[in-house]
Amino acid sequence: MDLSGADADSDGYYGTAFYGTDCNDTNASINPGAAELCNSLDDNCAGKIDEGAQTTFYKDSDGDGDGQAGATALACSVPSGYAANSGDCNDANAAINPGAKEACNSIDDNCDGTIDEGAQTTFYKDGDGDGYGQTGTTTLACIVPSGYAAKSGDCNAADTAVYPGALEACDSKDNNCDGLTDEGVQTTFYRDADGDGYGVGTVTRLACTAPTGYASESGDCDDSDPAAFPDATETCNGKDDNCNGAIDDNAKTTFYADSDGDGYGDSVRPADACAAPTGYVTDNSDCNDADRNTHPGALEVCDGRDNNCDATIDEGVQTTYYQDADGDTYGNAAVTKSGCERPVGYAASSADCDDTSASIHPGATESCNSIDDNCDGQTDDGVKTRFYADTDDDGYGDDQNTIDSCSRLQGYVSVGGDCNDQASAIYPGAPETCDGLDEDCDGQIDEDVQTTFYADSDGDNYGDPQNAMQGCQPPEGYLDSDTDCNDTARTSIPELLMCAATASIKTATATTWAATRPIRTETASRRHKATAMTQILRPTRTHPRRATAKTMTATARSTIWTPTPMVRSRWPAEVPTAMTRMPGCSPVRKSNAMASTTTAMGRWMIGTSIWTATSM
């Protein structure tokens, strides 16, 4: 047999083609004697892949690097969701694993089978709640239990003011628990025989409060005199009152000679004494002790002297004058002189705004000349004329478009009030026409030019006086007649039927018309009625007892109503008039209209007799 090529990879093993045991004769690292590696290959030709070379990995659900011992997987590298370490006692919490630091939280954080070991704190029984406990009474816990404190060393568990670090007070207690009582807080008191609050430094006692006959201050130079002690007021009495070793020091007063008797002394002539010598005062500010009118506080006058001794002459009393170059008695504020009298060419006022023109000064009459004549800071104020833009050239301008000027400009007028400056027919005083516009600019439209129109509901060309509206043109269903007394029936035509008979009294006239009680008469037509009116002639002096009546009958084609006679009735100084109201007119044949009467009073003097219409 030709064995050339039987060991192609020269690893010492024939390939299977030559009945050898090398399962991959192209790779020298793969042969029956090779060590099995974890590489997804059958390195030792045992017919298995990676056997004995894989690693055990553990399920790691919380991703903390430690897995569960009971959930494993074999692999060459860590599969996703697995870890190389086991022992995780809570695989749902990444903070709990064998390498975690034990925290004081009632949980076994490091999976060692013990909870909070080494993480708890020692707390001390704190009976008085001052934040410090007793060293001998302790407990372990994660947080401070009730009645315990994190600090120990309290030497009195029943006193909240006693604990380590407390401020030591002078109260016969060991407040700071250092084993000493009142250390460093007692006061040294000094024997005070005279009771002036100061003791003798050679006789002392330590205490929290001053013992009887002792004082907290020392330095008394005479413990038998209660008026002599340190800081006492030194008086001029030949004694050392303030215990500073000097007698009457700073107790004497310095007085100054006052030769002119003005109450102010000469500073160059002093004298120290307990009381003022004759001719001396305590003040030393007189600048002229020979003139009693010259002293501090004196009234400064403009006389070339320092009257009030302030080292300044005539201060505050001189007058400032201003150069008046134009001689208008008002000066230039920039050029001044001060003095007791006004210099020539100067003025007392500084308000001149132009010292080169005598006509320009405060109080001058302002002219319309683009100059501030009266120096009030404004030019032509109060003298300009207001002009109004007149776009439509009707002689009236627009109040909202004005200009103030010394002369009228093109397109402007001096009269405003134009409510429409785009229409020349619209201006104040223009004739108002019925067109929906306010021609005369009085704020009203079509006032006094509209027509009253009345509703004609029945279409008989007569309108209802109770249903009216105004306008320039009649609205649909309206007209300018108001004589229809029944606008629901076309047959009720005013010229042929009077549905209500009325009358009026005209005083001081010869003839009076009054409606009287109707009486029916027949005519050829029965469809309409008319109204009869009675003319009552004025009584005469010769016939005061009877008035002559004459009937005026309206022409109609139906029943005619005639009046009844009148009788006399006495009535003081008044003439009443009877008036007949006919509530309705019936078109039915031979029907009577119902009449009712009211009485009105009218003045008509007829001597002593009064005439009235008869009862209706």
C-alpha positions as CSV (number, residue, x, y, z in Angstrom):
1,M,0.0,0.0,0.0
2,D,1.2,3.4,-0.8
3,L,1.2,5.5,2.4
4,S,2.4,8.7,1.0
5,G,0.0,11.4,2.2
6,A,-1.4,9.2,4.9
7,D,-0.4,11.9,7.5
8,A,-1.1,15.0,5.6
9,D,-0.9,17.4,8.6
10,S,2.3,15.6,10.0
11,D,0.8,15.3,13.4
12,G,1.9,11.6,13.7
13,Y,-1.5,10.2,13.0
14,Y,-2.8,8.7,9.7
15,G,-6.0,10.1,8.4
16,T,-9.1,8.0,8.3
17,A,-8.7,7.6,4.5
18,F,-5.7,5.4,5.3
19,Y,-7.6,3.7,8.0
20,G,-5.9,5.8,10.6
21,T,-7.5,7.6,13.6
22,D,-6.9,11.3,12.7
23,C,-10.4,12.8,12.3
24,N,-9.0,15.9,10.7
25,D,-5.8,15.3,8.8
26,T,-5.7,18.9,7.6
27,N,-5.1,20.3,11.2
28,A,-2.1,19.1,13.1
29,S,-3.7,20.3,16.4
30,I,-6.5,17.8,15.9
31,N,-5.6,14.1,16.5
32,P,-6.4,11.4,19.0
33,G,-3.6,12.5,21.3
34,A,-4.5,16.2,21.4
35,A,-6.0,17.8,24.5
36,E,-9.7,18.6,24.1
37,L,-10.2,22.4,24.0
38,C,-13.3,24.5,24.5
39,N,-13.5,25.6,20.8
40,S,-16.6,23.8,19.3
41,L,-14.1,21.3,17.7
42,D,-13.5,17.6,18.4
43,D,-9.8,18.2,19.2
44,N,-9.0,14.6,20.4
45,C,-11.1,12.8,17.8
46,A,-13.1,11.2,20.5
47,G,-16.3,11.8,18.6
48,K,-17.4,14.5,21.1
49,I,-17.0,18.2,21.0
50,D,-15.5,20.2,24.0
51,E,-16.1,17.3,26.4
52,G,-14.5,18.1,29.8
53,A,-13.4,21.6,28.6
54,Q,-16.6,23.6,29.1
55,T,-17.2,25.8,32.1
56,T,-20.2,25.8,34.4
57,F,-22.1,29.1,34.4
58,Y,-24.9,30.2,36.7
59,K,-28.2,31.9,36.0
60,D,-27.8,35.7,36.9
61,S,-31.3,37.3,36.6
62,D,-30.4,40.5,38.4
63,G,-27.1,41.1,36.5
64,D,-25.0,41.5,39.7
65,G,-22.3,39.1,38.5
66,D,-23.4,36.3,40.8
67,G,-25.8,33.5,39.7
68,Q,-28.1,30.9,41.3
69,A,-26.4,27.6,42.2
70,G,-29.3,25.6,41.1
71,A,-29.6,27.1,37.6
72,T,-26.5,26.3,35.5
73,A,-25.3,26.1,31.9
74,L,-22.1,24.6,30.3
75,A,-20.4,26.8,27.8
76,C,-17.0,28.0,26.6
77,S,-17.8,31.6,27.5
78,V,-20.3,33.3,29.7
79,P,-23.8,33.1,28.1
80,S,-26.0,36.1,28.2
81,G,-27.9,36.2,31.6
82,Y,-25.4,34.0,33.3
83,A,-22.4,34.5,35.6
84,A,-19.2,32.6,36.4
85,N,-19.9,32.9,40.2
86,S,-22.7,31.3,42.1
87,G,-24.0,31.8,45.6
88,D,-26.5,34.7,44.9
89,C,-29.2,34.3,47.6
90,N,-31.6,36.8,46.0
91,D,-31.2,36.8,42.2
92,A,-34.0,39.3,41.8
93,N,-32.0,42.1,43.6
94,A,-28.7,43.2,42.1
95,A,-27.7,44.8,45.5
96,I,-27.8,41.4,47.1
97,N,-24.9,39.0,46.3
98,P,-21.9,37.3,48.0
99,G,-19.6,40.2,47.4
100,A,-22.1,42.9,48.5
101,K,-21.4,45.1,51.6
102,E,-23.7,44.2,54.5
103,A,-26.1,47.1,55.2
104,C,-28.2,47.7,58.2
105,N,-31.6,47.0,56.5
106,S,-32.9,43.7,58.0
107,I,-31.6,41.9,54.8
108,D,-28.8,39.4,54.3
109,D,-27.0,41.6,51.7
110,N,-23.8,39.4,51.4
111,C,-25.6,36.0,51.3
112,D,-23.6,34.7,54.3
113,G,-26.7,33.5,56.1
114,T,-26.6,36.3,58.7
115,I,-28.6,39.6,58.6
116,D,-27.1,43.0,59.4
117,E,-24.0,41.5,60.9
118,G,-21.4,44.1,61.6
119,A,-23.7,46.9,60.3
120,Q,-25.7,47.6,63.3
121,T,-25.0,50.5,65.7
122,T,-24.7,50.5,69.4
123,F,-27.3,52.9,71.0
124,Y,-27.4,53.9,74.7
125,K,-30.4,54.3,77.0
126,D,-31.3,58.0,77.2
127,G,-33.8,58.4,80.0
128,D,-34.0,62.2,79.9
129,G,-34.0,62.7,76.1
130,D,-30.9,65.0,76.1
131,G,-29.2,63.1,73.3
132,Y,-26.8,61.3,75.5
133,G,-27.3,57.8,77.0
134,Q,-25.9,55.7,79.8
135,T,-22.8,53.7,78.9
136,G,-23.9,50.5,80.7
137,T,-27.4,50.2,79.0
138,T,-27.1,49.5,75.3
139,T,-28.8,47.9,72.3
140,L,-27.9,47.1,68.7
141,A,-30.1,48.5,65.9
142,C,-30.0,50.1,62.5
143,I,-31.7,53.3,63.6
144,V,-32.0,55.0,67.0
145,P,-34.7,53.1,69.0
146,S,-37.1,55.2,71.0
147,G,-35.6,56.2,74.4
148,Y,-32.0,55.6,73.2
149,A,-29.2,57.9,71.9
150,A,-26.2,57.4,69.7
151,K,-23.9,59.1,72.2
152,S,-23.0,57.8,75.7
153,G,-21.5,59.3,78.8
154,D,-24.5,60.9,80.4
155,C,-23.7,61.2,84.2
156,N,-27.3,62.1,85.1
157,A,-30.0,60.4,83.0
158,A,-32.7,62.3,84.8
159,D,-31.6,65.8,84.1
160,T,-31.8,67.2,80.5
161,A,-29.3,69.9,81.3
162,V,-26.6,67.5,82.4
163,Y,-24.6,65.6,79.6
164,P,-21.1,65.6,78.1
165,G,-20.4,68.8,76.4
166,A,-23.1,70.8,78.2
167,L,-22.2,74.3,79.2
168,E,-21.1,74.3,82.8
169,A,-23.3,76.6,84.8
170,C,-22.8,77.9,88.3
171,D,-25.5,75.7,89.9
172,S,-23.6,73.2,92.1
173,K,-24.0,70.5,89.4
174,D,-21.5,68.7,87.1
175,N,-23.3,69.9,84.0
176,N,-20.7,68.7,81.5
177,C,-20.1,65.3,83.2
178,D,-16.3,65.9,83.6
179,G,-16.3,65.0,87.3
180,L,-16.1,68.6,88.4
181,T,-18.7,70.9,89.8
182,D,-19.0,74.6,88.7
183,E,-15.4,74.6,87.5
184,G,-14.5,77.8,85.7
185,V,-17.8,79.4,86.2
186,Q,-17.7,80.7,89.8
187,T,-17.1,84.5,90.3
188,T,-14.6,86.2,92.5
189,F,-16.3,88.6,94.9
190,Y,-14.6,91.4,96.9
191,R,-15.3,92.7,100.4
192,D,-17.5,95.9,100.1
193,A,-17.8,97.5,103.5
194,D,-19.4,100.8,102.3
195,G,-21.9,99.1,99.9
196,D,-21.0,101.3,96.9
197,G,-20.7,98.2,94.6
198,Y,-16.9,98.1,94.7
199,G,-14.8,96.0,97.1
200,V,-11.2,95.8,98.4
201,G,-9.1,93.6,96.2
202,T,-7.3,91.9,99.2
203,V,-10.4,90.3,100.7
204,T,-12.1,87.9,98.2
205,R,-14.5,84.9,98.0
206,L,-15.5,82.5,95.1
207,A,-19.2,81.9,94.7
208,C,-22.0,81.7,92.1
209,T,-23.8,84.7,93.6
210,A,-22.4,87.6,95.6
211,P,-22.2,86.8,99.3
212,T,-23.6,89.5,101.7
213,G,-21.2,92.4,102.0
214,Y,-19.3,91.5,98.9
215,A,-19.2,93.0,95.4
216,S,-18.2,91.7,92.0
217,E,-16.0,94.7,91.3
218,S,-12.8,95.7,93.1
219,G,-10.6,98.8,93.2
220,D,-12.4,100.8,96.0
221,C,-9.8,103.3,97.2
222,D,-11.9,104.3,100.3
223,D,-14.1,101.4,101.4
224,S,-15.5,103.7,104.1
225,D,-16.9,106.3,101.7
226,P,-19.8,105.1,99.5
227,A,-19.2,108.2,97.1
228,A,-15.6,107.2,96.4
229,F,-15.2,104.3,94.0
230,P,-13.8,103.6,90.5
231,D,-15.7,105.4,87.7
232,A,-17.4,107.6,90.2
233,T,-18.0,111.1,88.9
234,E,-15.1,113.3,90.0
235,T,-16.4,116.4,91.7
236,C,-14.5,119.5,92.6
237,N,-14.3,118.7,96.4
238,G,-10.6,118.1,97.2
239,K,-11.1,114.3,97.1
240,D,-10.1,111.5,94.7
241,D,-13.8,110.5,94.0
242,N,-13.0,108.1,91.1
243,C,-10.0,106.3,92.7
244,N,-7.7,107.2,89.9
245,G,-5.0,108.6,92.2
246,A,-5.7,112.3,91.3
247,I,-7.8,114.8,93.2
248,D,-10.4,117.0,91.3
249,D,-8.8,115.8,88.0
250,N,-11.0,116.9,85.1
251,A,-13.5,118.2,87.7
252,K,-12.6,121.9,87.4
253,T,-14.2,124.0,84.7
254,T,-12.3,126.3,82.4
255,F,-13.8,129.8,82.3
256,Y,-13.0,132.6,79.8
257,A,-13.0,136.3,80.2
258,D,-16.1,138.1,78.9
259,S,-15.1,141.8,78.7
260,D,-18.0,143.0,76.6
261,G,-20.6,141.1,78.7
262,D,-22.3,139.5,75.7
263,G,-22.1,136.0,77.3
264,Y,-19.3,134.8,75.1
265,G,-15.7,134.7,76.3
266,D,-12.2,135.3,74.9
267,S,-10.4,132.1,74.2
268,V,-6.9,133.5,74.9
269,R,-7.8,134.4,78.5
270,P,-8.9,131.2,80.3
271,A,-9.1,130.4,84.1
272,D,-9.7,126.9,85.7
273,A,-11.9,126.9,88.8
274,C,-14.7,125.0,90.5
275,A,-17.0,128.1,90.0
276,A,-16.9,130.9,87.4
277,P,-14.9,133.9,88.6
278,T,-16.5,137.3,88.2
279,G,-16.4,138.5,84.5
280,Y,-15.8,134.9,83.2
281,V,-18.1,132.6,81.2
282,T,-17.8,129.0,80.0
283,D,-17.9,130.0,76.4
284,N,-14.7,130.9,74.5
285,S,-16.0,131.6,71.0
286,D,-16.2,135.4,71.0
287,C,-14.1,136.7,68.0
288,N,-14.3,140.3,69.3
289,D,-14.6,140.6,73.0
290,A,-14.7,144.4,72.8
291,D,-18.0,144.5,70.8
292,R,-21.1,143.1,72.5
293,N,-22.9,142.9,69.1
294,T,-20.3,140.6,67.7
295,H,-20.5,137.0,69.0
296,P,-21.5,133.5,67.8
297,G,-25.2,133.5,66.9
298,A,-25.4,137.2,66.2
299,L,-27.3,138.3,63.2
300,E,-25.0,138.7,60.3
301,V,-25.5,142.0,58.5
302,C,-24.0,143.2,55.3
303,D,-21.4,145.6,56.9
304,G,-18.0,144.2,56.0
305,R,-17.6,142.5,59.5
306,D,-17.8,139.0,60.8
307,N,-20.8,139.6,63.1
308,N,-21.5,135.9,64.0
309,C,-17.8,134.9,64.5
310,D,-17.9,132.1,61.8
311,A,-14.7,133.4,60.2
312,T,-16.7,134.6,57.2
313,I,-17.7,138.2,56.4
314,D,-21.2,139.0,55.2
315,E,-21.9,135.3,54.4
316,G,-25.5,134.6,53.5
317,V,-26.5,138.3,53.6
318,Q,-25.0,139.5,50.3
319,T,-27.2,139.7,47.3
320,T,-26.3,138.0,44.0
321,Y,-26.7,140.3,41.1
322,Y,-26.7,139.3,37.4
323,Q,-25.3,141.2,34.4
324,D,-28.1,143.0,32.6
325,A,-26.5,143.9,29.2
326,D,-29.8,144.8,27.5
327,G,-31.1,147.0,30.3
328,D,-34.4,145.2,30.6
329,T,-34.0,144.7,34.4
330,Y,-33.5,141.0,34.0
331,G,-29.9,139.6,34.1
332,N,-27.8,136.8,32.7
333,A,-27.5,133.9,35.2
334,A,-24.0,133.0,33.9
335,V,-22.5,136.4,34.8
336,T,-22.9,137.3,38.5
337,K,-21.6,139.6,41.3
338,S,-22.3,139.4,45.0
339,G,-22.5,142.5,47.2
340,C,-24.4,144.5,49.7
341,E,-25.5,146.9,46.9
342,R,-26.4,146.3,43.3
343,P,-23.5,147.1,40.9
344,V,-24.2,149.3,37.9
345,G,-25.2,147.2,34.9
346,Y,-26.6,144.4,37.0
347,A,-30.0,143.2,38.0
348,A,-31.5,141.3,40.9
349,S,-33.3,138.7,38.6
350,S,-31.4,136.1,36.6
351,A,-34.3,134.9,34.5
352,D,-33.4,136.7,31.2
353,C,-33.2,134.1,28.5
354,D,-31.7,136.5,26.0
355,D,-29.6,139.3,27.5
356,T,-29.0,140.9,24.1
357,S,-32.6,141.9,23.5
358,A,-34.5,144.2,25.8
359,S,-37.8,142.9,24.4
360,I,-37.1,139.4,25.6
361,H,-37.5,138.8,29.3
362,P,-39.9,137.2,31.9
363,G,-43.3,138.9,31.7
364,A,-42.8,140.1,28.2
365,T,-45.8,139.6,25.9
366,E,-45.4,136.4,23.8
367,S,-45.6,137.1,20.1
368,C,-46.0,134.5,17.3
369,N,-42.5,134.9,16.0
370,S,-40.7,131.6,16.8
371,I,-39.0,133.3,19.8
372,D,-39.5,132.6,23.5
373,D,-40.4,136.2,24.3
374,N,-41.4,135.7,27.9
375,C,-38.6,133.2,28.8
376,D,-40.9,130.5,30.0
377,G,-39.1,127.8,28.0
378,Q,-41.7,127.6,25.3
379,T,-41.8,129.3,21.9
380,D,-45.0,131.0,20.8
381,D,-47.0,129.3,23.6
382,G,-50.6,130.5,23.8
383,V,-50.4,132.7,20.7
384,K,-50.5,130.1,17.9
385,T,-53.8,129.5,16.1
386,R,-55.2,126.1,15.7
387,F,-56.1,125.2,12.1
388,Y,-58.0,122.2,10.9
389,A,-57.4,120.1,7.8
390,D,-60.2,120.8,5.2
391,T,-59.8,118.0,2.7
392,D,-63.2,118.5,1.1
393,D,-62.9,122.3,0.9
394,D,-66.3,123.0,2.6
395,G,-64.9,125.6,5.0
396,Y,-65.0,123.3,8.0
397,G,-62.0,121.2,9.2
398,D,-61.4,117.8,10.8
399,D,-61.0,118.0,14.6
400,Q,-58.6,115.0,14.5
401,N,-56.2,116.5,12.0
402,T,-55.0,119.8,13.3
403,I,-51.9,122.0,13.3
404,D,-51.0,125.0,15.5
405,S,-49.4,127.7,13.5
406,C,-48.9,131.5,13.4
407,S,-50.5,131.6,10.0
408,R,-53.0,129.4,8.1
409,L,-51.4,126.8,5.9
410,Q,-52.8,125.6,2.5
411,G,-55.6,123.1,3.0
412,Y,-56.4,124.2,6.5
413,V,-59.2,126.3,8.0
414,S,-59.7,127.9,11.4
415,V,-63.1,126.3,12.0
416,G,-63.3,122.6,13.0
417,G,-66.3,120.3,13.6
418,D,-66.5,118.6,10.2
419,C,-67.7,115.0,10.9
420,N,-66.8,113.8,7.4
421,D,-64.0,115.7,5.8
422,Q,-64.3,113.6,2.6
423,A,-67.7,115.0,1.6
424,S,-68.2,118.7,1.0
425,A,-72.0,118.5,1.6
426,I,-71.4,117.4,5.2
427,Y,-70.4,120.1,7.7
428,P,-71.8,121.8,10.8
429,G,-75.0,123.7,9.8
430,A,-75.5,121.9,6.5
431,P,-79.1,121.2,5.5
432,E,-80.2,117.8,6.8
433,T,-81.7,115.6,4.2
434,C,-83.4,112.2,4.6
435,D,-80.5,110.0,3.3
436,G,-79.1,108.1,6.3
437,L,-76.3,110.6,6.8
438,D,-75.6,113.2,9.5
439,E,-75.2,116.2,7.1
440,D,-75.1,118.9,9.8
441,C,-72.7,117.0,12.1
442,D,-74.9,117.3,15.2
443,G,-74.5,113.6,16.0
444,Q,-78.0,112.8,14.8
445,I,-79.1,111.2,11.5
446,D,-82.1,112.5,9.5
447,E,-83.5,114.4,12.5
448,D,-86.7,116.4,11.8
449,V,-86.7,115.2,8.1
450,Q,-88.1,111.7,8.4
451,T,-91.7,110.9,7.5
452,T,-94.1,109.0,9.8
453,F,-95.5,106.0,8.1
454,Y,-98.5,103.9,9.4
455,A,-99.1,100.2,9.0
456,D,-101.8,99.2,6.5
457,S,-102.4,95.6,7.5
458,D,-105.7,95.3,5.6
459,G,-104.4,96.9,2.4
460,D,-107.2,99.5,2.1
461,N,-104.6,102.3,1.6
462,Y,-105.4,103.8,5.1
463,G,-102.9,103.3,7.9
464,D,-103.3,102.5,11.6
465,P,-102.3,105.5,13.8
466,Q,-101.4,103.1,16.6
467,N,-98.8,101.3,14.5
468,A,-96.3,103.8,13.1
469,M,-92.6,104.1,12.3
470,Q,-90.4,106.9,10.9
471,G,-88.2,106.7,7.8
472,C,-87.1,108.3,4.6
473,Q,-89.1,105.8,2.5
474,P,-92.3,103.9,3.4
475,P,-91.4,100.3,4.5
476,E,-93.3,97.4,2.9
477,G,-96.9,97.5,4.2
478,Y,-96.7,101.1,5.4
479,L,-98.1,104.4,4.0
480,D,-98.4,108.0,5.2
481,S,-102.2,107.9,6.0
482,D,-103.2,107.4,9.7
483,T,-107.0,107.5,9.4
484,D,-107.9,103.8,9.5
485,C,-109.8,103.1,12.7
486,N,-109.9,99.3,12.1
487,D,-106.8,98.1,10.2
488,T,-108.1,94.5,10.2
489,A,-111.1,95.1,7.9
490,R,-110.9,96.6,4.4
491,T,-114.6,97.8,4.8
492,S,-113.9,100.2,7.7
493,I,-113.1,103.2,5.5
494,P,-112.7,106.4,7.5
495,E,-114.5,108.7,5.0
496,L,-117.7,106.5,5.2
497,L,-117.7,105.3,8.8
498,M,-116.8,107.0,12.1
499,C,-116.5,104.2,14.7
500,A,-116.1,106.7,17.5
501,A,-118.0,110.0,17.6
502,T,-116.0,112.7,19.3
503,A,-116.4,116.3,19.9
504,S,-114.4,119.2,21.4
505,I,-115.2,122.5,22.9
506,K,-113.5,125.6,21.4
507,T,-113.7,128.3,24.0
508,A,-114.5,131.9,23.2
509,T,-115.9,131.1,19.7
510,A,-119.4,131.5,18.4
511,T,-119.9,127.9,17.4
512,T,-119.2,124.7,19.3
513,W,-119.6,121.2,18.0
514,A,-120.6,118.3,20.2
515,A,-121.6,114.8,19.6
516,T,-125.0,113.9,21.0
517,R,-126.9,110.6,21.5
518,P,-127.4,109.0,18.1
519,I,-130.8,108.1,16.8
520,R,-131.1,105.6,13.9
521,T,-132.8,106.5,10.6
522,E,-133.1,104.3,7.6
523,T,-131.6,105.0,4.2
524,A,-131.5,103.0,1.0
525,S,-128.2,101.2,1.8
526,R,-127.7,99.2,5.0
527,R,-123.9,98.4,4.8
528,H,-122.5,101.6,6.3
529,K,-123.2,104.1,9.0
530,A,-122.4,107.8,9.3
531,T,-122.1,110.2,12.2
532,A,-124.3,113.2,12.9
533,M,-122.8,116.2,14.6
534,T,-124.8,118.8,16.4
535,Q,-123.9,122.5,16.0
536,I,-124.8,124.2,19.3
537,L,-125.2,127.9,18.8
538,R,-123.9,130.2,21.5
539,P,-126.8,131.4,23.8
540,T,-127.6,135.1,23.6
541,R,-128.3,137.5,26.5
542,T,-132.0,137.8,25.4
543,H,-132.5,134.0,25.4
544,P,-130.3,132.5,28.1
545,R,-132.6,129.6,28.8
546,R,-132.4,127.8,25.5
547,A,-129.7,127.0,23.0
548,T,-130.5,126.5,19.4
549,A,-129.2,123.2,17.9
550,K,-128.5,122.6,14.3
551,T,-127.6,119.1,13.0
552,M,-124.8,118.5,10.5
553,T,-125.2,115.1,8.9
554,A,-122.4,113.3,7.1
555,T,-123.5,111.7,3.9
556,A,-123.6,107.9,3.9
557,R,-125.4,105.1,2.3
558,S,-126.8,103.6,5.4
559,T,-128.3,104.5,8.8
560,I,-127.9,108.2,9.8
561,W,-127.6,109.2,13.4
562,T,-129.2,112.4,14.5
563,P,-128.9,114.4,17.8
564,T,-131.3,114.8,20.6
565,P,-132.3,118.2,22.0
566,M,-130.4,119.8,24.7
567,V,-131.7,121.1,28.0
568,R,-130.5,123.7,30.5
569,S,-128.6,122.7,33.6
570,R,-127.1,125.1,36.2
571,W,-123.4,124.7,36.8
572,P,-121.0,127.2,38.5
573,A,-118.9,129.1,36.0
574,E,-118.0,126.0,33.8
575,V,-119.5,124.5,30.6
576,P,-119.4,120.7,30.4
577,T,-119.6,119.0,27.1
578,A,-121.3,115.6,26.6
579,M,-119.4,113.3,24.3
580,T,-120.7,110.1,22.8
581,R,-118.4,107.1,22.3
582,M,-119.6,104.4,19.9
583,P,-117.7,101.2,20.7
584,G,-118.4,99.7,17.4
585,C,-120.5,99.9,14.2
586,S,-122.4,96.8,13.2
587,P,-122.9,96.1,9.5
588,V,-126.1,94.1,10.3
589,R,-129.4,95.6,9.1
590,K,-131.3,97.7,11.7
591,S,-128.8,97.0,14.5
592,N,-128.2,99.8,17.0
593,A,-124.7,101.1,17.9
594,M,-124.1,101.2,21.6
595,A,-123.4,104.7,22.9
596,S,-121.8,105.9,26.1
597,T,-121.2,109.4,27.4
598,T,-118.4,111.1,29.2
599,T,-118.4,114.6,30.4
600,A,-115.5,117.0,29.9
601,M,-115.3,120.5,31.5
602,G,-114.6,123.5,29.4
603,R,-114.7,127.2,30.3
604,W,-117.5,129.1,28.6
605,M,-119.0,131.9,30.6
606,I,-122.7,132.6,29.7
607,G,-123.8,134.9,32.5
608,T,-125.4,132.9,35.3
609,S,-126.8,130.1,33.2
610,I,-124.8,127.1,31.9
611,W,-126.0,124.9,29.0
612,T,-125.1,121.2,28.8
613,A,-125.8,118.3,26.4
614,T,-128.5,116.0,27.5
615,S,-127.7,112.7,29.1
616,M,-126.6,110.1,26.6
